[in-house]
Amino acid sequence: MIQRPDSVPQTGPQFDWREAMHWETILRIVLVIVIAIVAYRITTVLIARLLKREIEEEDPIVRRLREQRAQTMASLLGSVALVTITIVVALTVLDILLDNIAPILASFGILGLAFSFGAQSLVKDVISGTFMLMEGQFGIGDVVRLGDVSGAVEKITLRTTILRDIEGVVHIIPNGEITRVSNMTKAWSRALLRIGVAYKEDVDHVMDVLRDELQEFYADPEWRGLLLEEPSVPGIDDMADSAIIIRVMAKTLPLKQWDVARELRRRIKNRFDREGIEIPFPHTTMYWGDGQMPALHPDRDQS
């Protein structure tokens, strides 16, 4: 006689989902999730309030450094709190559904041991991220260059760093792949201009004009607050093919070097126009040697 499938004898304890998912069980699980969400919200608020106390500072550079540190630490501590609360909720739900979760925890331990052998890159990312945060190499809001990628730092976690470049493209970089960090907005920044003038110009006069224009710029109350010291003209930077290059430097607040550089270029261009100082364009002079003339086109010979 052939037995029906439902008459096959069962061996060992069986888990009855219908009994486990009783309305009381469902209510307890929902309650645990709600408590977890509330705990996470309270934790993030407390972190923000504790870190906000360190921001009060009159010095703009110190204040910005503290703001960056607060944002970075808030992002990191928020991620740690989320992971911790998620693990606690998962274990609590399993404890509600099952009478004994010790075998499951033992299984997780074995799986974790096996997973660790294949997670070397993840461990490398976490270790690198930890050292970057401890050393304060950069923070949220900084403009950095990581290898061949540059942009503003939007988020930092123990595993990844997220940048957004000037075109709006988001770059997600594992921390373990970061071997070199170039921070363009650490503590202060510098606007660096290379102004080209024609070889026929008197460079001493040009530099005097530049210094006068920089003094007017430094005295402008609209821009004075972005400058940490008076801009300077160190001198001739290069003798290029078509121009004499004069360097102009201005020490600014972090992230303000590009605004200052754009305004300086505008003012210098207008001032050069008023002074009649030539800003050259690339050109080539052909030299045929002493007493030699270039061959004329046949059509020109006939004409």
Phi and psi restraints in degrees (value plus and minus 20) as a CYANA .aco file:
   2 ILE   PHI    -105.5   -65.5
   2 ILE   PSI     106.1   146.1
   3 GLN   PHI     -97.1   -57.1
   3 GLN   PSI     125.2   165.2
   4 ARG   PHI     -96.3   -56.3
   4 ARG   PSI     133.1   173.1
   5 PRO   PHI     -75.3   -35.3
   5 PRO   PSI     -53.9   -13.9
   6 ASP   PHI     -98.2   -58.2
   6 ASP   PSI     -25.7    14.3
   7 SER   PHI    -118.3   -78.3
   7 SER   PSI     -17.5    22.5
   8 VAL   PHI     -89.1   -49.1
   8 VAL   PSI     108.6   148.6
   9 PRO   PHI     -84.5   -44.5
   9 PRO   PSI     120.3   160.3
  10 GLN   PHI    -117.2   -77.2
  10 GLN   PSI     121.6   161.6
  11 THR   PHI    -139.8   -99.8
  11 THR   PSI     121.7   161.7
  12 GLY   PHI      58.0    98.0
  12 GLY   PSI     147.1   187.1
  13 PRO   PHI     -89.2   -49.2
  13 PRO   PSI     119.8   159.8
  14 GLN   PHI    -134.9   -94.9
  14 GLN   PSI     125.4   165.4
  15 PHE   PHI    -114.6   -74.6
  15 PHE   PSI     101.7   141.7
  16 ASP   PHI    -118.8   -78.8
  16 ASP   PSI      85.0   125.0
  17 TRP   PHI     -86.2   -46.2
  17 TRP   PSI     -51.0   -11.0
  18 ARG   PHI     -86.1   -46.1
  18 ARG   PSI     -58.2   -18.2
  19 GLU   PHI     -94.2   -54.2
  19 GLU   PSI     -56.9   -16.9
  20 ALA   PHI     -88.0   -48.0
  20 ALA   PSI     -57.8   -17.8
  21 MET   PHI    -109.9   -69.9
  21 MET   PSI      23.3    63.3
  22 HIS   PHI     -88.8   -48.8
  22 HIS   PSI     137.7   177.7
  23 TRP   PHI     -81.0   -41.0
  23 TRP   PSI     -51.6   -11.6
  24 GLU   PHI     -87.1   -47.1
  24 GLU   PSI     -58.9   -18.9
  25 THR   PHI     -84.9   -44.9
  25 THR   PSI     -63.7   -23.7
  26 ILE   PHI     -81.5   -41.5
  26 ILE   PSI     -60.7   -20.7
  27 LEU   PHI     -83.4   -43.4
  27 LEU   PSI     -60.1   -20.1
  28 ARG   PHI     -85.2   -45.2
  28 ARG   PSI     -60.6   -20.6
  29 ILE   PHI     -85.0   -45.0
  29 ILE   PSI     -64.3   -24.3
  30 VAL   PHI     -81.2   -41.2
  30 VAL   PSI     -61.5   -21.5
  31 LEU   PHI     -81.4   -41.4
  31 LEU   PSI     -62.0   -22.0
  32 VAL   PHI     -82.4   -42.4
  32 VAL   PSI     -62.9   -22.9
  33 ILE   PHI     -85.2   -45.2
  33 ILE   PSI     -62.3   -22.3
  34 VAL   PHI     -82.8   -42.8
  34 VAL   PSI     -64.3   -24.3
  35 ILE   PHI     -81.3   -41.3
  35 ILE   PSI     -58.7   -18.7
  36 ALA   PHI     -84.6   -44.6
  36 ALA   PSI     -63.1   -23.1
  37 ILE   PHI     -83.1   -43.1
  37 ILE   PSI     -64.5   -24.5
  38 VAL   PHI     -82.9   -42.9
  38 VAL   PSI     -61.2   -21.2
  39 ALA   PHI     -83.8   -43.8
  39 ALA   PSI     -58.8   -18.8
  40 TYR   PHI     -87.0   -47.0
  40 TYR   PSI     -62.3   -22.3
  41 ARG   PHI     -82.3   -42.3
  41 ARG   PSI     -64.6   -24.6
  42 ILE   PHI     -83.1   -43.1
  42 ILE   PSI     -60.7   -20.7
  43 THR   PHI     -82.1   -42.1
  43 THR   PSI     -65.3   -25.3
  44 THR   PHI     -84.8   -44.8
  44 THR   PSI     -57.8   -17.8
  45 VAL   PHI     -85.6   -45.6
  45 VAL   PSI     -63.9   -23.9
  46 LEU   PHI     -83.6   -43.6
  46 LEU   PSI     -60.3   -20.3
  47 ILE   PHI     -82.1   -42.1
  47 ILE   PSI     -65.0   -25.0
  48 ALA   PHI     -82.9   -42.9
  48 ALA   PSI     -60.9   -20.9
  49 ARG   PHI     -88.7   -48.7
  49 ARG   PSI     -59.5   -19.5
  50 LEU   PHI     -87.1   -47.1
  50 LEU   PSI     -60.1   -20.1
  51 LEU   PHI     -96.3   -56.3
  51 LEU   PSI     -45.9    -5.9
  52 LYS   PHI     -87.5   -47.5
  52 LYS   PSI     -45.3    -5.3
  53 ARG   PHI     -84.9   -44.9
  53 ARG   PSI     -43.4    -3.4
  54 GLU   PHI    -106.3   -66.3
  54 GLU   PSI     -24.3    15.7
  55 ILE   PHI    -104.5   -64.5
  55 ILE   PSI     -45.0    -5.0
  56 GLU   PHI     -82.0   -42.0
  56 GLU   PSI      91.4   131.4
  57 GLU   PHI    -184.0  -144.0
  57 GLU   PSI     117.2   157.2
  58 GLU   PHI     -99.1   -59.1
  58 GLU   PSI     -57.9   -17.9
  59 ASP   PHI     -82.7   -42.7
  59 ASP   PSI     101.6   141.6
  60 PRO   PHI     -83.4   -43.4
  60 PRO   PSI     -54.5   -14.5
  61 ILE   PHI     -89.7   -49.7
  61 ILE   PSI     -67.5   -27.5
  62 VAL   PHI     -83.6   -43.6
  62 VAL   PSI     -59.7   -19.7
  63 ARG   PHI     -82.9   -42.9
  63 ARG   PSI     -62.4   -22.4
  64 ARG   PHI     -85.8   -45.8
  64 ARG   PSI     -60.3   -20.3
  65 LEU   PHI     -80.9   -40.9
  65 LEU   PSI     -60.7   -20.7
  66 ARG   PHI     -89.4   -49.4
  66 ARG   PSI     -56.6   -16.6
  67 GLU   PHI     -83.8   -43.8
  67 GLU   PSI     -62.4   -22.4
  68 GLN   PHI     -83.0   -43.0
  68 GLN   PSI     -64.4   -24.4
  69 ARG   PHI     -82.7   -42.7
  69 ARG   PSI     -61.4   -21.4
  70 ALA   PHI     -84.1   -44.1
  70 ALA   PSI     -64.5   -24.5
  71 GLN   PHI     -84.0   -44.0
  71 GLN   PSI     -62.0   -22.0
  72 THR   PHI     -85.5   -45.5
  72 THR   PSI     -67.1   -27.1
  73 MET   PHI     -86.9   -46.9
  73 MET   PSI     -55.5   -15.5
  74 ALA   PHI     -84.5   -44.5
  74 ALA   PSI     -61.4   -21.4
  75 SER   PHI     -83.6   -43.6
  75 SER   PSI     -63.6   -23.6
  76 LEU   PHI     -87.0   -47.0
  76 LEU   PSI     -69.8   -29.8
  77 LEU   PHI     -84.7   -44.7
  77 LEU   PSI     -54.0   -14.0
  78 GLY   PHI     -83.1   -43.1
  78 GLY   PSI     -60.9   -20.9
  79 SER   PHI     -85.4   -45.4
  79 SER   PSI     -62.9   -22.9
  80 VAL   PHI     -82.9   -42.9
  80 VAL   PSI     -62.9   -22.9
  81 ALA   PHI     -82.9   -42.9
  81 ALA   PSI     -60.5   -20.5
  82 LEU   PHI     -83.6   -43.6
  82 LEU   PSI     -64.6   -24.6
  83 VAL   PHI     -84.3   -44.3
  83 VAL   PSI     -63.5   -23.5
  84 THR   PHI     -83.0   -43.0
  84 THR   PSI     -67.1   -27.1
  85 ILE   PHI     -84.8   -44.8
  85 ILE   PSI     -58.4   -18.4
  86 THR   PHI     -82.7   -42.7
  86 THR   PSI     -62.8   -22.8
  87 ILE   PHI     -84.3   -44.3
  87 ILE   PSI     -63.8   -23.8
  88 VAL   PHI     -82.4   -42.4
  88 VAL   PSI     -62.4   -22.4
  89 VAL   PHI     -83.5   -43.5
  89 VAL   PSI     -63.1   -23.1
  90 ALA   PHI     -81.6   -41.6
  90 ALA   PSI     -64.7   -24.7
  91 LEU   PHI     -86.4   -46.4
  91 LEU   PSI     -57.6   -17.6
  92 THR   PHI     -86.1   -46.1
  92 THR   PSI     -61.9   -21.9
  93 VAL   PHI     -84.2   -44.2
  93 VAL   PSI     -62.1   -22.1
  94 LEU   PHI     -83.1   -43.1
  94 LEU   PSI     -57.5   -17.5
  95 ASP   PHI     -86.8   -46.8
  95 ASP   PSI     -53.2   -13.2
  96 ILE   PHI     -90.7   -50.7
  96 ILE   PSI     -61.1   -21.1
  97 LEU   PHI     -95.5   -55.5
  97 LEU   PSI     -54.4   -14.4
  98 LEU   PHI    -135.6   -95.6
  98 LEU   PSI     127.5   167.5
  99 ASP   PHI     -93.7   -53.7
  99 ASP   PSI     -55.1   -15.1
 100 ASN   PHI    -157.1  -117.1
 100 ASN   PSI      95.5   135.5
 101 ILE   PHI    -121.9   -81.9
 101 ILE   PSI     -12.8    27.2
 102 ALA   PHI     -79.6   -39.6
 102 ALA   PSI     -65.3   -25.3
 103 PRO   PHI     -80.6   -40.6
 103 PRO   PSI     -56.5   -16.5
 104 ILE   PHI     -87.3   -47.3
 104 ILE   PSI     -61.1   -21.1
 105 LEU   PHI     -83.4   -43.4
 105 LEU   PSI     -58.0   -18.0
 106 ALA   PHI     -83.8   -43.8
 106 ALA   PSI     -59.9   -19.9
 107 SER   PHI     -84.3   -44.3
 107 SER   PSI     -61.7   -21.7
 108 PHE   PHI     -80.7   -40.7
 108 PHE   PSI     -56.9   -16.9
 109 GLY   PHI     -83.6   -43.6
 109 GLY   PSI     -62.1   -22.1
 110 ILE   PHI     -86.5   -46.5
 110 ILE   PSI     -63.6   -23.6
 111 LEU   PHI     -83.3   -43.3
 111 LEU   PSI     -58.5   -18.5
 112 GLY   PHI     -83.5   -43.5
 112 GLY   PSI     -58.3   -18.3
 113 LEU   PHI     -84.1   -44.1
 113 LEU   PSI     -62.2   -22.2
 114 ALA   PHI     -88.0   -48.0
 114 ALA   PSI     -57.5   -17.5
 115 PHE   PHI     -88.7   -48.7
 115 PHE   PSI     -51.4   -11.4
 116 SER   PHI     -83.9   -43.9
 116 SER   PSI     -50.1   -10.1
 117 PHE   PHI     -88.9   -48.9
 117 PHE   PSI     -46.8    -6.8
 118 GLY   PHI    -121.0   -81.0
 118 GLY   PSI     -13.1    26.9
 119 ALA   PHI    -134.6   -94.6
 119 ALA   PSI      12.7    52.7
 120 GLN   PHI     -85.4   -45.4
 120 GLN   PSI     -59.0   -19.0
 121 SER   PHI     -85.0   -45.0
 121 SER   PSI     -57.7   -17.7
 122 LEU   PHI     -83.9   -43.9
 122 LEU   PSI     -63.5   -23.5
 123 VAL   PHI     -83.1   -43.1
 123 VAL   PSI     -59.3   -19.3
 124 LYS   PHI     -82.8   -42.8
 124 LYS   PSI     -61.7   -21.7
 125 ASP   PHI     -82.0   -42.0
 125 ASP   PSI     -64.5   -24.5
 126 VAL   PHI     -85.3   -45.3
 126 VAL   PSI     -63.3   -23.3
 127 ILE   PHI     -84.7   -44.7
 127 ILE   PSI     -64.3   -24.3
 128 SER   PHI     -83.4   -43.4
 128 SER   PSI     -62.3   -22.3
 129 GLY   PHI     -82.6   -42.6
 129 GLY   PSI     -57.8   -17.8
 130 THR   PHI     -83.2   -43.2
 130 THR   PSI     -64.8   -24.8
 131 PHE   PHI     -87.3   -47.3
 131 PHE   PSI     -58.4   -18.4
 132 MET   PHI     -82.6   -42.6
 132 MET   PSI     -60.9   -20.9
 133 LEU   PHI     -90.9   -50.9
 133 LEU   PSI     -59.4   -19.4
 134 MET   PHI     -86.1   -46.1
 134 MET   PSI     -58.5   -18.5
 135 GLU   PHI    -103.4   -63.4
 135 GLU   PSI     -32.8     7.2
 136 GLY   PHI      44.4    84.4
 136 GLY   PSI      21.7    61.7
 137 GLN   PHI     -83.5   -43.5
 137 GLN   PSI     -56.6   -16.6
 138 PHE   PHI    -180.0  -140.0
 138 PHE   PSI     146.0   186.0
 139 GLY   PHI    -157.7  -117.7
 139 GLY   PSI     156.8   196.8
 140 ILE   PHI     -84.2   -44.2
 140 ILE   PSI     109.0   149.0
 141 GLY   PHI      82.4   122.4
 141 GLY   PSI     -38.6     1.4
 142 ASP   PHI     -89.9   -49.9
 142 ASP   PSI     131.9   171.9
 143 VAL   PHI    -123.5   -83.5
 143 VAL   PSI      97.5   137.5
 144 VAL   PHI    -150.1  -110.1
 144 VAL   PSI     142.0   182.0
 145 ARG   PHI    -138.7   -98.7
 145 ARG   PSI      97.8   137.8
 146 LEU   PHI    -132.7   -92.7
 146 LEU   PSI      78.6   118.6
 147 GLY   PHI      49.9    89.9
 147 GLY   PSI    -141.6  -101.6
 148 ASP   PHI    -121.2   -81.2
 148 ASP   PSI      -7.0    33.0
 149 VAL   PHI    -137.8   -97.8
 149 VAL   PSI     114.8   154.8
 150 SER   PHI    -153.7  -113.7
 150 SER   PSI     134.7   174.7
 151 GLY   PHI     145.4   185.4
 151 GLY   PSI    -198.0  -158.0
 152 ALA   PHI    -105.9   -65.9
 152 ALA   PSI     117.1   157.1
 153 VAL   PHI     -96.1   -56.1
 153 VAL   PSI      99.1   139.1
 154 GLU   PHI    -119.8   -79.8
 154 GLU   PSI     -51.4   -11.4
 155 LYS   PHI    -177.4  -137.4
 155 LYS   PSI     124.5   164.5
 156 ILE   PHI    -150.0  -110.0
 156 ILE   PSI     105.5   145.5
 157 THR   PHI    -142.5  -102.5
 157 THR   PSI     156.4   196.4
 158 LEU   PHI     -87.2   -47.2
 158 LEU   PSI     -40.5    -0.5
 159 ARG   PHI    -123.5   -83.5
 159 ARG   PSI     -57.5   -17.5
 160 THR   PHI    -155.6  -115.6
 160 THR   PSI     141.3   181.3
 161 THR   PHI    -143.3  -103.3
 161 THR   PSI     111.4   151.4
 162 ILE   PHI    -129.7   -89.7
 162 ILE   PSI     102.6   142.6
 163 LEU   PHI    -135.3   -95.3
 163 LEU   PSI     131.1   171.1
 164 ARG   PHI    -145.8  -105.8
 164 ARG   PSI     100.4   140.4
 165 ASP   PHI    -103.2   -63.2
 165 ASP   PSI    -197.4  -157.4
 166 ILE   PHI     -87.5   -47.5
 166 ILE   PSI     -41.3    -1.3
 167 GLU   PHI    -108.0   -68.0
 167 GLU   PSI     -18.8    21.2
 168 GLY   PHI      68.1   108.1
 168 GLY   PSI     -15.6    24.4
 169 VAL   PHI     -98.8   -58.8
 169 VAL   PSI     113.1   153.1
 170 VAL   PHI    -113.4   -73.4
 170 VAL   PSI     108.5   148.5
 171 HIS   PHI    -134.0   -94.0
 171 HIS   PSI     103.6   143.6
 172 ILE   PHI    -125.5   -85.5
 172 ILE   PSI      93.9   133.9
 173 ILE   PHI    -136.6   -96.6
 173 ILE   PSI     101.3   141.3
 174 PRO   PHI     -81.8   -41.8
 174 PRO   PSI     116.9   156.9
 175 ASN   PHI     -82.5   -42.5
 175 ASN   PSI     -50.0   -10.0
 176 GLY   PHI     -87.6   -47.6
 176 GLY   PSI     -38.1     1.9
 177 GLU   PHI    -111.8   -71.8
 177 GLU   PSI     -23.4    16.6
 178 ILE   PHI    -105.3   -65.3
 178 ILE   PSI      90.3   130.3
 179 THR   PHI    -128.4   -88.4
 179 THR   PSI     -37.7     2.3
 180 ARG   PHI    -166.4  -126.4
 180 ARG   PSI     112.8   152.8
 181 VAL   PHI    -140.2  -100.2
 181 VAL   PSI     104.4   144.4
 182 SER   PHI    -135.8   -95.8
 182 SER   PSI      85.9   125.9
 183 ASN   PHI    -115.2   -75.2
 183 ASN   PSI      95.1   135.1
 184 MET   PHI    -110.1   -70.1
 184 MET   PSI     -21.2    18.8
 185 THR   PHI    -156.0  -116.0
 185 THR   PSI      15.3    55.3
 186 LYS   PHI    -104.1   -64.1
 186 LYS   PSI      91.3   131.3
 187 ALA   PHI      50.4    90.4
 187 ALA   PSI     -73.8   -33.8
 188 TRP   PHI    -170.7  -130.7
 188 TRP   PSI     148.7   188.7
 189 SER   PHI    -150.8  -110.8
 189 SER   PSI     152.6   192.6
 190 ARG   PHI    -160.0  -120.0
 190 ARG   PSI     108.4   148.4
 191 ALA   PHI    -107.9   -67.9
 191 ALA   PSI     102.5   142.5
 192 LEU   PHI    -141.0  -101.0
 192 LEU   PSI      98.8   138.8
 193 LEU   PHI    -137.4   -97.4
 193 LEU   PSI     122.2   162.2
 194 ARG   PHI    -137.0   -97.0
 194 ARG   PSI      81.3   121.3
 195 ILE   PHI    -113.9   -73.9
 195 ILE   PSI     103.5   143.5
 196 GLY   PHI    -119.5   -79.5
 196 GLY   PSI     113.5   153.5
 197 VAL   PHI    -149.0  -109.0
 197 VAL   PSI     139.4   179.4
 198 ALA   PHI     -88.2   -48.2
 198 ALA   PSI     134.4   174.4
 199 TYR   PHI     -84.3   -44.3
 199 TYR   PSI     -45.1    -5.1
 200 LYS   PHI     -96.4   -56.4
 200 LYS   PSI     -31.2     8.8
 201 GLU   PHI     -98.2   -58.2
 201 GLU   PSI     132.2   172.2
 202 ASP   PHI    -100.4   -60.4
 202 ASP   PSI      87.8   127.8
 203 VAL   PHI     -85.6   -45.6
 203 VAL   PSI     -51.8   -11.8
 204 ASP   PHI     -84.3   -44.3
 204 ASP   PSI     -62.9   -22.9
 205 HIS   PHI     -84.5   -44.5
 205 HIS   PSI     -61.4   -21.4
 206 VAL   PHI     -81.6   -41.6
 206 VAL   PSI     -64.0   -24.0
 207 MET   PHI     -87.1   -47.1
 207 MET   PSI     -54.9   -14.9
 208 ASP   PHI     -83.3   -43.3
 208 ASP   PSI     -61.2   -21.2
 209 VAL   PHI     -83.7   -43.7
 209 VAL   PSI     -62.3   -22.3
 210 LEU   PHI     -83.5   -43.5
 210 LEU   PSI     -64.1   -24.1
 211 ARG   PHI     -83.5   -43.5
 211 ARG   PSI     -59.0   -19.0
 212 ASP   PHI     -84.2   -44.2
 212 ASP   PSI     -62.1   -22.1
 213 GLU   PHI     -87.0   -47.0
 213 GLU   PSI     -57.5   -17.5
 214 LEU   PHI     -87.0   -47.0
 214 LEU   PSI     -55.4   -15.4
 215 GLN   PHI     -84.8   -44.8
 215 GLN   PSI     -61.0   -21.0
 216 GLU   PHI     -84.0   -44.0
 216 GLU   PSI     -59.6   -19.6
 217 PHE   PHI     -84.5   -44.5
 217 PHE   PSI     -62.2   -22.2
 218 TYR   PHI     -87.2   -47.2
 218 TYR   PSI     -49.1    -9.1
 219 ALA   PHI    -102.4   -62.4
 219 ALA   PSI     -30.9     9.1
 220 ASP   PHI     -91.5   -51.5
 220 ASP   PSI      97.7   137.7
 221 PRO   PHI     -83.7   -43.7
 221 PRO   PSI     -42.7    -2.7
 222 GLU   PHI     -88.4   -48.4
 222 GLU   PSI     -49.0    -9.0
 223 TRP   PHI    -132.4   -92.4
 223 TRP   PSI     -33.9     6.1
 224 ARG   PHI     -79.2   -39.2
 224 ARG   PSI     -55.9   -15.9
 225 GLY   PHI     -87.6   -47.6
 225 GLY   PSI     -37.2     2.8
 226 LEU   PHI    -111.7   -71.7
 226 LEU   PSI     -29.9    10.1
 227 LEU   PHI    -123.4   -83.4
 227 LEU   PSI     117.6   157.6
 228 LEU   PHI    -113.7   -73.7
 228 LEU   PSI     -38.5     1.5
 229 GLU   PHI    -179.4  -139.4
 229 GLU   PSI     147.4   187.4
 230 GLU   PHI     -87.2   -47.2
 230 GLU   PSI     113.0   153.0
 231 PRO   PHI     -79.6   -39.6
 231 PRO   PSI     134.0   174.0
 232 SER   PHI    -153.8  -113.8
 232 SER   PSI     141.9   181.9
 233 VAL   PHI    -140.3  -100.3
 233 VAL   PSI      73.1   113.1
 234 PRO   PHI     -81.2   -41.2
 234 PRO   PSI     -53.1   -13.1
 235 GLY   PHI     121.8   161.8
 235 GLY   PSI    -178.4  -138.4
 236 ILE   PHI     -95.3   -55.3
 236 ILE   PSI     107.2   147.2
 237 ASP   PHI    -114.9   -74.9
 237 ASP   PSI     -51.9   -11.9
 238 ASP   PHI    -184.5  -144.5
 238 ASP   PSI     134.4   174.4
 239 MET   PHI    -132.9   -92.9
 239 MET   PSI      69.3   109.3
 240 ALA   PHI     -99.5   -59.5
 240 ALA   PSI    -199.2  -159.2
 241 ASP   PHI     -81.7   -41.7
 241 ASP   PSI     -59.9   -19.9
 242 SER   PHI    -141.2  -101.2
 242 SER   PSI     -18.2    21.8
 243 ALA   PHI    -176.4  -136.4
 243 ALA   PSI     135.4   175.4
 244 ILE   PHI    -110.2   -70.2
 244 ILE   PSI     104.5   144.5
 245 ILE   PHI    -118.3   -78.3
 245 ILE   PSI     101.0   141.0
 246 ILE   PHI    -131.0   -91.0
 246 ILE   PSI     111.2   151.2
 247 ARG   PHI    -110.1   -70.1
 247 ARG   PSI     118.5   158.5
 248 VAL   PHI    -146.6  -106.6
 248 VAL   PSI     112.9   152.9
 249 MET   PHI    -149.1  -109.1
 249 MET   PSI     123.7   163.7
 250 ALA   PHI    -163.2  -123.2
 250 ALA   PSI     102.6   142.6
 251 LYS   PHI    -105.3   -65.3
 251 LYS   PSI     104.8   144.8
 252 THR   PHI    -148.2  -108.2
 252 THR   PSI     152.8   192.8
 253 LEU   PHI     -85.8   -45.8
 253 LEU   PSI     135.8   175.8
 254 PRO   PHI     -76.9   -36.9
 254 PRO   PSI     119.9   159.9
 255 LEU   PHI      54.3    94.3
 255 LEU   PSI     -22.1    17.9
 256 LYS   PHI    -121.9   -81.9
 256 LYS   PSI     -19.8    20.2
 257 GLN   PHI     -86.0   -46.0
 257 GLN   PSI     -52.1   -12.1
 258 TRP   PHI     -94.0   -54.0
 258 TRP   PSI     -57.8   -17.8
 259 ASP   PHI     -83.0   -43.0
 259 ASP   PSI     -64.8   -24.8
 260 VAL   PHI     -84.5   -44.5
 260 VAL   PSI     -62.2   -22.2
 261 ALA   PHI     -84.5   -44.5
 261 ALA   PSI     -60.5   -20.5
 262 ARG   PHI     -84.3   -44.3
 262 ARG   PSI     -61.9   -21.9
 263 GLU   PHI     -88.2   -48.2
 263 GLU   PSI     -58.6   -18.6
 264 LEU   PHI     -84.5   -44.5
 264 LEU   PSI     -61.5   -21.5
 265 ARG   PHI     -80.8   -40.8
 265 ARG   PSI     -61.1   -21.1
 266 ARG   PHI     -82.9   -42.9
 266 ARG   PSI     -66.5   -26.5
 267 ARG   PHI     -87.4   -47.4
 267 ARG   PSI     -61.1   -21.1
 268 ILE   PHI     -85.9   -45.9
 268 ILE   PSI     -60.8   -20.8
 269 LYS   PHI     -80.8   -40.8
 269 LYS   PSI     -66.6   -26.6
 270 ASN   PHI     -84.4   -44.4
 270 ASN   PSI     -59.4   -19.4
 271 ARG   PHI     -88.3   -48.3
 271 ARG   PSI     -60.4   -20.4
 272 PHE   PHI     -83.1   -43.1
 272 PHE   PSI     -57.2   -17.2
 273 ASP   PHI     -83.4   -43.4
 273 ASP   PSI     -60.6   -20.6
 274 ARG   PHI     -89.7   -49.7
 274 ARG   PSI     -54.8   -14.8
 275 GLU   PHI    -105.1   -65.1
 275 GLU   PSI     -28.8    11.2
 276 GLY   PHI      54.0    94.0
 276 GLY   PSI       4.0    44.0
 277 ILE   PHI    -106.0   -66.0
 277 ILE   PSI     108.0   148.0
 278 GLU   PHI    -103.8   -63.8
 278 GLU   PSI     108.1   148.1
 279 ILE   PHI    -118.3   -78.3
 279 ILE   PSI      88.2   128.2
 280 PRO   PHI     -96.1   -56.1
 280 PRO   PSI     143.9   183.9
 281 PHE   PHI    -138.8   -98.8
 281 PHE   PSI     135.0   175.0
 282 PRO   PHI     -79.5   -39.5
 282 PRO   PSI     113.7   153.7
 283 HIS   PHI    -169.2  -129.2
 283 HIS   PSI     143.1   183.1
 284 THR   PHI    -146.7  -106.7
 284 THR   PSI     112.0   152.0
 285 THR   PHI    -126.6   -86.6
 285 THR   PSI     103.4   143.4
 286 MET   PHI    -109.5   -69.5
 286 MET   PSI     106.8   146.8
 287 TYR   PHI    -130.8   -90.8
 287 TYR   PSI     101.4   141.4
 288 TRP   PHI    -121.2   -81.2
 288 TRP   PSI     -17.6    22.4
 289 GLY   PHI      74.7   114.7
 289 GLY   PSI     140.9   180.9
 290 ASP   PHI     -85.2   -45.2
 290 ASP   PSI     109.7   149.7
 291 GLY   PHI      53.4    93.4
 291 GLY   PSI     -10.2    29.8
 292 GLN   PHI    -129.7   -89.7
 292 GLN   PSI     126.2   166.2
 293 MET   PHI    -144.8  -104.8
 293 MET   PSI     126.6   166.6
 294 PRO   PHI     -87.3   -47.3
 294 PRO   PSI     128.7   168.7
 295 ALA   PHI     -87.6   -47.6
 295 ALA   PSI     114.1   154.1
 296 LEU   PHI    -103.5   -63.5
 296 LEU   PSI     133.8   173.8
 297 HIS   PHI     -86.3   -46.3
 297 HIS   PSI     123.1   163.1
 298 PRO   PHI     -73.3   -33.3
 298 PRO   PSI     -60.5   -20.5
 299 ASP   PHI     -82.1   -42.1
 299 ASP   PSI     -57.5   -17.5
 300 ARG   PHI     -89.6   -49.6
 300 ARG   PSI     -54.2   -14.2
 301 ASP   PHI     -82.7   -42.7
 301 ASP   PSI     -61.8   -21.8
 302 GLN   PHI     -88.3   -48.3
 302 GLN   PSI     -50.7   -10.7
